[in-house]
Amino acid sequence: MLKRLLKINQLSVSFAVAGKLSPALTHISIEVNKGEMLAIVGESGSGKSITSLSILQLLATPPAVYTSGSIDFTNNNQTVDLLKLPTKAISHIRGNKIAMIFQEPMTSLNPVFTCGFQVMEALQQHFKLSGSAAKKRTIELFKQVQLPDPETFLHRYPHEISGGQKQRVMIAMAMSCEPDLLICDEPTTALDVTVQKNILELIRGLQIEKNMGVIFITHDLGIVAEIADRVAVLYRGELIEEKATVRLFQNPEHAYTKALLACRPGLHPKGTRLPVVSDFMEINGDEIPAEPALSTLPHEIKKDSQPLLSVANLKVYFPTKKNIFGKPLAFTKAVDDISFDVYQGETLGLVGESGCGKSTLGRAIVQLIRASEGEIWYKGINLVQADAASLKKLRKEIQIIFQDPYSSLNPRMRIGNAIAEPLLVHQLAKNPADAREKVVALLQKVGLAPEHFNRYPHEFSGGQRQRIVIARALALKPSFIICDESVSALDVSVQAQVLNLLNQLKAEMGFTVIFISHDLSVVRYISDRILVMKKGRMVEIGDAEAIYNQPKDIYTQELIAAIPKSPKLEY
């Protein structure tokens, strides 16, 4: 018989905005049992994180207001309402009985303290351990989460370790007090598939070993299918569906759930339009037919005898050690002797784990990073040897869409001005009024409204910001675009919208694309060929379907094996 650990009963949360209450959660009721993993899924803004933060009372009140409900937690056979506990009592439960792994470990770890110190601090806070005992236990935890050479991690700062290692430190910290309930808020978002697989296996293994209850918050339904016992679907602050995982995938009832399941790129062949939420739901929430028609997009590739881009023996080395005279003695070989061609109208997928050199290669092509050796030929011009004036002219031809749209937009500049700036610099607009007219047309082309011209980046969602940087890249009508992890951290429904947009614009404007990503299911969907990188070198290149279904290199086989395999829809 399952033992109930947590019961959220008719919870409603609102936020005070300009003197009015804006509802964020409405009458949410969820239960979690001991030894069970409950997945909470939904798009950004659905209320997933607000639900988890409410459990630990991490929402500032005000502006947050709990308008109804209770959160009952069973601790030592006694049930308490967490919303009614005083600060001291909730502090004893927080981290001790209920722990949380946050979405972004870099912002969750304190950059001025070592990883070891931060885990030891949690142990000493709750167990009153001596320094030596806390140190010993921390090393044991680092071993448990499979950090290499755990003793050295005691003295490393967060910026000195990789994203996957930071996430393991966060898991060690969360597990340090052996909590009864572990809350994982998007713990693997934007991680490589191999790192993600290791993290998921680690969490699942610790859950089984400690018989913990786990709340796993995610927008990745592939992960849900692999690890969750039950699934709760949130939409605009309401719980719309809750089922056992297998039943949810076999028989989703709500139109929104069907939309989330259907818009995953891995389920659809290349060249077809991905379904989106609006295909399943009217504005008023009524259902429309569950199987939206997929329209084939014009997608013709012309492989001429001469490639549009040719990379030959490219090397990008960064010095890691110098002598007293400044001469480099050792290097990090970010890109190590790579050669390949890209043809007019082609989409070349570039995949590999973090640190393999994907982004460095992309930036070297647009000359944001200078090559150490080799050649990059574009339309008969060697970009490596081109002077500043020649490169400025080529900026109109070659554009890049960066991974994080927020950091690539000036927070002090209205987005209309940010898009208009390159038009004026390259004299593609007669005057500011003409530039504004062209920008408004671009905004509409990428699915935004003219009134968005005067808004700042922080006033948009992640998906909208990605559309803005796409509009900025398209402003100069380039013939070549590099997309650097441009959809990696987006919700699956927003990701489908952006991929559809890229396919549509590519068909209309005929540009060529290098699509950089660690998500092989996305790369397979959008690419004609795939190039696989490992530690700065190219290990495999070929037709997208051939690479995905019949990989030759062991490394590629491992990447594909690590992709969560979610069941296909059966409704």
C-alpha positions in Angstrom: 0.0 0.0 0.0 1.3 3.4 -1.0 2.1 5.8 1.8 1.1 9.4 1.1 3.9 11.9 1.6 2.5 15.2 0.3 -1.0 16.4 -0.6 -1.6 19.7 -2.3 -5.3 20.5 -1.8 -7.2 23.1 -3.8 -4.2 25.4 -3.8 -4.7 28.9 -5.4 -1.9 31.4 -5.7 -2.1 35.0 -7.1 0.3 37.8 -7.5 -0.4 41.4 -6.6 0.2 43.5 -9.8 -0.6 47.3 -9.8 -3.1 46.8 -6.9 -4.9 43.9 -8.5 -4.5 40.1 -7.9 -3.4 38.2 -11.0 -4.1 34.4 -10.6 -1.1 32.1 -11.2 -2.5 28.8 -9.8 -6.2 27.9 -9.5 -7.4 25.1 -7.2 -4.5 22.7 -7.8 -4.8 19.3 -6.1 -1.9 16.9 -6.4 -0.7 13.9 -4.2 2.8 12.4 -4.0 3.4 9.0 -2.4 6.6 7.7 -0.8 8.8 5.9 -3.3 6.9 7.5 -6.3 8.0 9.8 -9.0 5.3 12.3 -10.2 6.1 14.4 -13.3 4.5 17.8 -13.6 4.5 19.0 -17.2 3.4 22.1 -19.1 4.7 25.1 -21.0 6.5 28.1 -19.4 3.9 30.0 -17.4 1.7 27.0 -16.7 2.4 27.1 -13.0 4.9 24.2 -12.6 7.6 26.2 -10.8 5.2 28.2 -8.7 3.7 24.9 -7.4 7.2 23.6 -6.4 8.2 26.9 -4.8 5.0 27.0 -2.9 5.8 23.7 -1.3 9.0 25.1 0.2 7.5 28.6 0.8 10.1 30.2 -1.5 7.7 32.7 -3.0 8.0 36.2 -1.6 4.7 37.2 0.1 3.9 39.8 -1.1 3.7 39.9 -4.1 2.5 36.3 -3.9 -0.8 35.7 -2.1 -2.1 32.2 -1.2 -5.8 32.7 -1.7 -7.0 29.2 -0.9 -5.8 25.6 -0.2 -3.3 23.7 1.9 -0.1 21.8 1.4 0.0 18.8 3.8 3.3 17.1 4.4 3.6 13.9 6.4 6.7 14.0 8.6 7.5 11.3 11.2 3.9 10.1 11.0 2.6 13.6 11.7 0.9 15.7 9.0 1.5 19.5 8.9 0.2 22.2 6.6 3.4 23.8 5.2 1.5 27.0 4.5 0.8 27.5 8.2 4.3 26.8 9.6 6.3 29.6 11.0 9.7 30.6 9.4 11.8 28.6 11.9 9.8 25.4 11.4 9.8 25.6 7.6 13.6 26.2 7.7 14.0 22.9 9.5 12.0 21.1 6.8 13.5 22.9 3.9 16.7 21.1 2.7 16.3 18.5 5.5 13.0 16.8 4.8 12.2 18.4 1.5 15.0 19.2 -0.9 15.0 20.9 -4.3 17.3 20.7 -7.4 16.9 24.0 -9.3 16.8 24.4 -13.0 20.0 26.5 -13.4 22.8 25.2 -11.2 25.2 28.1 -12.1 22.8 30.6 -10.6 21.8 28.3 -7.7 25.4 27.7 -6.6 27.2 30.6 -4.9 30.1 31.7 -7.2 32.3 32.9 -4.4 32.4 29.6 -2.4 33.8 26.2 -3.4 31.5 23.4 -4.2 32.7 21.5 -1.2 32.0 24.3 1.2 28.4 24.7 0.0 27.6 21.0 0.6 29.4 21.0 3.9 27.4 24.1 5.0 24.1 22.3 4.4 25.3 19.3 6.5 26.5 21.4 9.3 23.3 23.5 9.3 21.0 20.5 9.8 23.2 17.9 11.5 25.6 20.1 13.5 28.6 18.0 12.2 32.2 18.9 12.9 34.2 20.3 10.0 36.1 17.0 9.4 32.9 14.9 9.6 31.1 17.2 7.1 34.1 17.0 4.8 34.2 13.2 4.9 30.4 13.0 4.2 30.7 15.5 1.4 33.4 13.4 -0.3 31.1 10.3 0.1 28.2 12.3 -1.6 30.5 13.4 -4.4 31.3 9.7 -5.0 27.7 8.8 -4.9 26.8 11.3 -7.6 29.8 9.9 -9.7 32.0 13.0 -9.8 35.5 12.1 -11.0 38.2 12.5 -8.3 35.7 13.8 -5.7 38.3 15.1 -3.3 39.4 17.7 -5.8 35.8 19.0 -6.1 35.9 20.1 -2.5 38.2 23.0 -3.6 36.7 23.8 -7.0 34.5 26.8 -7.7 31.3 26.5 -9.8 32.8 28.2 -12.8 35.6 25.7 -12.9 33.4 22.7 -13.7 31.0 21.7 -16.5 27.2 22.0 -16.5 26.7 18.4 -15.9 29.2 18.4 -13.0 27.5 21.5 -11.5 24.2 19.6 -11.7 25.7 16.7 -9.9 27.0 19.0 -7.1 23.4 20.3 -6.8 22.1 16.7 -6.5 24.7 16.0 -3.8 23.6 19.0 -1.9 20.0 18.1 -2.2 20.7 14.5 -1.1 23.0 15.5 1.7 20.2 15.3 4.4 18.5 12.3 2.8 15.2 14.0 2.3 11.8 12.3 2.2 10.8 14.4 -0.8 13.0 15.6 -3.7 11.7 18.3 -6.0 13.6 18.5 -9.4 12.8 21.7 -11.3 13.9 21.1 -14.9 17.2 19.6 -13.8 18.3 18.5 -17.2 17.2 21.4 -19.5 19.8 22.2 -22.1 22.1 19.4 -21.0 23.7 17.1 -23.5 21.8 13.9 -24.0 24.6 11.7 -22.6 24.9 14.0 -19.5 21.1 14.1 -19.2 20.9 10.3 -19.3 23.5 10.0 -16.5 21.7 12.6 -14.4 18.3 10.9 -14.8 19.8 7.4 -14.0 21.4 9.0 -10.9 18.1 10.6 -9.6 16.2 7.4 -10.3 18.8 5.2 -8.6 18.9 7.5 -5.5 15.1 7.5 -5.4 14.8 3.8 -5.4 17.7 3.4 -2.9 16.3 5.9 -0.4 12.6 5.2 -1.2 12.0 9.0 -1.7 9.0 10.7 -3.2 10.1 12.8 -6.2 8.4 15.6 -8.0 10.0 16.0 -11.5 9.2 19.2 -13.3 9.9 19.2 -17.0 8.6 20.1 -20.5 10.4 17.1 -22.1 7.8 14.3 -22.5 10.5 11.9 -23.7 12.0 12.1 -20.2 8.6 11.7 -18.6 7.9 8.5 -20.5 11.2 7.0 -19.3 11.2 7.8 -15.5 7.8 9.0 -14.2 5.1 6.8 -12.5 2.4 9.4 -12.9 2.0 12.6 -14.8 0.1 15.8 -13.9 -0.4 18.3 -16.8 -0.8 22.0 -16.0 -2.2 24.6 -18.3 -2.5 28.3 -17.5 -2.4 27.6 -13.8 -4.9 24.7 -13.8 -4.5 21.0 -13.4 -6.2 19.6 -16.6 -5.2 16.0 -16.5 -3.5 13.5 -14.2 -2.8 9.8 -15.1 -0.4 7.0 -14.8 2.4 7.7 -17.4 1.6 4.8 -19.7 -2.2 5.6 -19.7 -1.4 9.3 -20.5 0.7 8.4 -23.6 -1.9 5.9 -24.8 -5.0 7.8 -24.1 -4.6 11.6 -23.5 -8.0 13.2 -23.0 -7.4 17.0 -23.0 -6.7 18.8 -26.2 -3.6 20.5 -24.6 -2.1 17.2 -23.5 -2.6 15.9 -27.1 -0.8 19.0 -28.4 2.2 18.6 -26.1 2.5 14.9 -27.1 2.1 15.5 -30.8 4.5 18.4 -31.4 7.7 16.5 -30.6 10.0 16.7 -33.7 11.1 13.1 -33.4 7.6 11.9 -34.3 7.5 13.7 -37.7 9.4 13.3 -41.0 11.6 16.0 -42.3 9.9 18.7 -44.4 6.6 18.4 -42.7 5.0 21.1 -40.5 5.1 20.3 -36.8 1.7 20.5 -35.0 1.4 23.3 -32.4 -0.9 23.9 -29.5 -3.2 26.2 -31.6 -3.8 23.3 -34.0 -5.6 21.4 -31.1 -7.2 24.3 -29.2 -9.4 27.2 -30.1 -8.8 30.5 -28.2 -11.8 29.6 -25.9 -10.3 26.2 -25.1 -12.6 24.1 -27.3 -11.1 21.0 -28.9 -10.5 20.7 -32.6 -9.7 17.5 -34.4 -6.8 15.7 -32.7 -4.8 15.0 -35.8 -3.9 18.3 -37.5 -3.0 18.0 -41.1 0.7 18.2 -41.8 1.6 20.3 -44.9 4.8 19.5 -46.7 7.0 22.6 -47.0 8.9 23.4 -50.2 12.3 22.1 -49.5 14.5 21.7 -52.5 18.3 21.5 -52.2 20.5 22.2 -55.2 23.9 20.7 -54.8 26.0 22.6 -57.3 29.5 21.5 -58.4 30.8 24.3 -56.2 29.8 24.4 -52.5 28.6 27.7 -51.0 30.9 27.2 -48.0 34.0 25.2 -47.8 36.0 24.6 -44.6 39.5 23.2 -45.1 41.8 21.9 -42.3 40.4 24.4 -39.8 42.0 24.7 -36.4 41.1 26.9 -33.5 43.5 26.5 -30.5 43.3 28.4 -27.3 46.6 28.7 -25.2 46.2 27.3 -21.7 49.8 27.8 -20.5 52.5 30.4 -21.4 56.1 30.9 -20.4 57.4 34.1 -18.8 57.8 35.7 -22.3 54.2 35.0 -23.2 54.9 32.2 -25.6 52.1 29.5 -25.5 53.3 26.2 -24.2 50.0 24.2 -24.1 46.7 24.5 -26.0 43.1 23.5 -25.8 42.2 22.2 -29.3 38.6 23.5 -29.6 38.5 22.8 -33.3 41.1 20.4 -34.6 41.7 20.0 -38.3 38.1 19.9 -39.6 37.1 20.0 -43.3 33.6 19.9 -44.8 31.4 21.6 -47.5 28.0 23.1 -47.3 25.8 23.5 -50.4 23.3 26.1 -51.5 19.9 25.6 -49.8 21.2 22.9 -47.5 20.7 22.5 -43.8 23.7 20.9 -42.1 23.2 19.7 -38.6 26.2 20.0 -36.3 26.0 17.8 -33.1 28.1 16.8 -30.2 28.4 17.2 -26.4 29.3 20.4 -24.7 32.9 21.2 -25.2 33.2 19.4 -28.5 33.8 22.6 -30.4 30.4 23.1 -32.1 29.9 26.8 -31.1 33.6 27.6 -31.6 33.4 26.3 -35.1 30.2 28.3 -35.8 31.8 31.5 -34.5 35.0 30.9 -36.4 32.9 30.7 -39.6 31.4 34.1 -39.0 34.9 35.3 -37.8 33.8 36.2 -34.3 36.8 33.9 -33.4 39.9 33.9 -35.5 41.2 30.6 -36.8 44.7 29.4 -35.8 45.1 27.5 -39.1 43.1 26.5 -42.1 40.8 28.1 -44.6 37.1 29.1 -44.7 35.9 29.7 -48.3 32.6 31.5 -48.9 31.7 32.4 -52.5 35.3 32.4 -53.5 36.6 34.5 -50.6 38.8 33.1 -47.9 37.3 34.5 -44.7 40.4 33.7 -42.7 42.5 36.1 -44.7 39.8 38.7 -45.4 40.4 42.3 -44.0 38.0 44.2 -41.8 36.4 46.0 -44.7 35.7 42.8 -46.7 34.3 41.1 -43.6 31.9 44.0 -42.9 30.5 43.6 -46.4 30.1 39.9 -45.8 28.2 40.5 -42.5 25.1 41.1 -44.7 25.6 37.6 -46.2 26.4 35.5 -43.1 24.4 35.8 -39.9 24.3 33.9 -36.6 21.4 33.2 -34.2 22.8 32.8 -30.7 21.8 30.2 -28.1 20.5 32.7 -25.5 18.3 35.4 -27.1 18.1 37.4 -23.9 21.9 37.8 -23.5 22.3 38.6 -27.3 19.8 41.5 -27.1 20.7 44.8 -25.5 18.4 45.2 -22.4 18.5 49.0 -22.8 17.5 49.0 -26.4 13.9 48.6 -27.7 13.7 45.5 -29.9 12.5 47.6 -32.9 15.7 49.7 -32.7 17.8 46.5 -32.3 16.5 45.1 -35.5 16.7 48.4 -37.3 20.3 49.1 -36.4 21.9 46.7 -38.9 19.6 48.0 -41.6 21.0 51.5 -41.0 24.6 50.4 -40.6 24.6 48.6 -43.9 22.5 51.3 -45.6 19.7 49.0 -46.5 17.2 51.6 -45.3 16.9 55.1 -46.6 16.2 56.7 -43.2 14.8 55.7 -39.7 11.2 55.8 -41.0 12.0 53.4 -43.8 13.9 51.2 -41.4 10.9 51.1 -39.0 8.6 50.1 -41.9 11.0 47.2 -42.8 11.2 46.1 -39.1 7.5 46.1 -38.7 7.2 43.8 -41.8 9.9 41.5 -40.3 8.1 41.3 -36.9 4.9 40.3 -38.7 6.9 37.7 -40.7 8.1 36.0 -37.6 4.7 36.1 -35.9 5.0 39.2 -33.7 2.9 42.4 -33.8 3.8 45.9 -34.9 3.2 47.2 -31.4 6.1 45.1 -30.2 8.5 47.5 -31.9 8.8 49.7 -28.8 9.1 47.0 -26.1 12.2 45.9 -24.3 13.6 42.4 -24.3 12.5 41.6 -20.7 8.9 42.2 -21.7 8.8 39.1 -23.9 8.7 35.3 -23.3 11.6 33.1 -24.3 9.9 32.0 -27.5 9.2 35.6 -28.5 12.8 36.6 -27.8 13.9 33.8 -30.1 11.6 35.2 -32.8 13.1 38.6 -32.3 16.7 37.4 -32.9 15.6 35.5 -35.9 14.0 38.7 -37.3 17.3 40.5 -36.6 19.3 37.9 -38.4 16.9 38.0 -41.4 16.9 41.8 -41.6 19.9 41.9 -43.9 18.5 39.1 -46.1 21.5 36.8 -45.6 22.2 33.8 -47.8 23.8 31.9 -44.9 22.6 31.5 -41.3 24.2 29.7 -38.3 21.7 28.7 -35.6 23.7 28.0 -32.4 21.4 26.0 -30.0 18.6 28.3 -30.9 15.8 26.0 -29.6 17.6 23.9 -26.9 16.0 25.5 -23.8 12.5 26.2 -25.3 9.3 24.4 -24.3 8.4 21.6 -26.8 5.4 23.6 -28.1 7.4 26.8 -28.5 10.2 24.8 -30.1 7.8 23.4 -32.7 6.7 27.0 -33.5 10.3 28.2 -34.0 11.3 25.1 -36.1 8.2 25.7 -38.3 9.2 29.3 -38.6 12.7 28.5 -39.7 11.5 26.0 -42.2 9.0 28.4 -43.6 11.4 31.3 -43.9 14.1 29.0 -45.4 11.6 27.9 -48.1 10.6 31.6 -48.8 14.0 33.2 -48.7 16.3 30.3 -49.8 19.1 30.7 -47.3 21.5 28.0 -46.2 21.8 26.9 -42.6 24.2 25.3 -40.2 22.0 24.1 -37.3 24.1 23.5 -34.1 22.4 21.5 -31.4 22.9 18.7 -28.9 19.3 17.4 -29.5 19.7 14.7 -32.2 15.9 14.3 -32.6 15.6 18.0 -33.6 18.7 17.9 -35.8 17.3 14.8 -37.6 14.0 16.6 -38.2 15.5 19.8 -39.7 18.7 18.7 -41.3 19.7 17.3 -44.7 23.1 16.1 -43.5 24.6 15.7 -40.0 28.2 16.3 -38.9 29.2 14.8 -35.5 32.0 16.3 -33.5 33.9 15.0 -30.5 36.7 16.9 -28.7 37.3 19.3 -31.5 37.4 16.7 -34.3 34.9 15.4 -36.8 34.0 11.8 -36.2 31.2 11.3 -38.8 29.3 13.2 -41.6 26.5 12.0 -43.8 22.8 11.9 -44.7 20.7 12.8 -41.7 18.6 9.6 -41.8 21.6 7.4 -42.4 23.5 9.0 -39.4 20.5 8.7 -37.2 19.4 5.1 -38.1 22.8 3.6 -39.0 25.6 5.5 -37.2 29.0 4.1 -38.0 31.1 5.6 -35.2 30.7 4.3 -31.6 30.4 7.9 -30.2 27.5 8.7 -32.5 25.9 5.4 -31.5 26.2 6.4 -27.8 24.6 9.8 -28.5 21.6 8.3 -30.2 21.3 5.6 -27.5 21.1 8.3 -24.9 18.0 10.0 -26.5 14.9 9.4 -24.4 12.6 7.0 -26.4 9.1 8.1 -25.8 6.2 6.0 -27.0 4.3 7.1 -30.1 0.7 8.3 -29.8 -2.0 5.8 -30.0 -5.2 7.9 -29.8 
